[in-house]
């Protein structure tokens, strides 16, 4: 990867059932960290990029490029954190299905 390296924390939502089993409490749990290149709108993007996915329009503010992690599977239901900043994962691409690197399209929660 070319560019300054950034380490992001992958978080996954977990639900702890209540005593009655009728509901639960949701919380985010840290899974692992991934090092890669995080690009922001100031460097190459106009901000709020739009992609069409299955008739939905996805807005992204950042992209994260990293090597394919071998120890954990990251999905669109997960999220990244960087300090106090939180990024929802909008789309994950594996260019050419080469398993060389992944491209995460992110939207920062402000």
N, C-alpha and C positions, 0 to 999 in steps of 0.2 A: 504494500500500500504506500502511495506517495502522499505526503502531507503530514501535518502535525498529528501525532497520535493522541487520542482521547480514550479514557476508560469509562465506559458506561456500565451501570448496574442493571441487570435484567430482573424485573419484578413480576410475580404472578399472583393473581388474586386467589385467595383461599377463603372458604366459608366454614366457620366454626358453628356447628349446630347448637341450638339452645337446649335447655333441659327438656322441653316438651317435644322437641323434634319437628316442630311446625315451621321453624324459620332458622335464622342464624345471623351471625355477624360477619360481614365481609372485611377482609384486611389484605394488604399487599405484603408479600413475603419476598425477600431477596433470594434469588436463585444462584446467580453467578455474576461475574464481571466479564465484559468483552472489550478488547482494545481494538480500535479502528480509527477511521477518519470521519469526523463529524463536520459537515458543511452547513453553513447557515445562509440565509438570504443575502447577506452582505457580500458573500463570495460566490457569485455565479447564479443566484436565483433571485427573482424579483419578489419572492415571498408569496405565500398562499398559492402554490402551484396546484393545478387541478388535473386529475386523472380520472378517466371513466372506467369503472370496474363493474361489470354486470349491471349496467344501467344506473349505478350510483356514482355520484361525483365525490371524489376524495380530495380534500384539501391538505396539503403538506407544507410545512415551513422549513424542514431540515431533511438532510439525507445522511445516513450513516453507512459507511462502507467498511466491511470487516471480512477477515478470513472466515470460512465456514467453521463454526464451533463444533467440536467433536463430542463434547461432554453434555450438551443440553440442546433441546429443540426449542426454538423460539417461534411463537405464533403471533398472529394479529391480536390475540386476546391479552398478550403480555404488554409490558411497557418498559421504558428505559428511564433511569434517573441519573442525573449528573449534579451532585451537590443538592441544592434545593430545587433544581429545575426538573420538570417531569415531561416526558415525551410519549404520547400515544403512538403505537405502531399502526400505521394505516395500510401499509402494503409491504410485502417482502418479495424480492425478486432474486432468483438464482440465474444470472445471465447465461443463456445457452445451455442451461442444465449441466454446466461443466463442474459444479461443486468446487470452484476455485475461490470465489468470494460471494458474499451476499450484499444486497443493496436494500437497506431499510428506508422507507419513506415515512417520515415522522411528522407529527403535529405537536408543537409545544403547547402545553396547558399553561395559560397565562392567568 
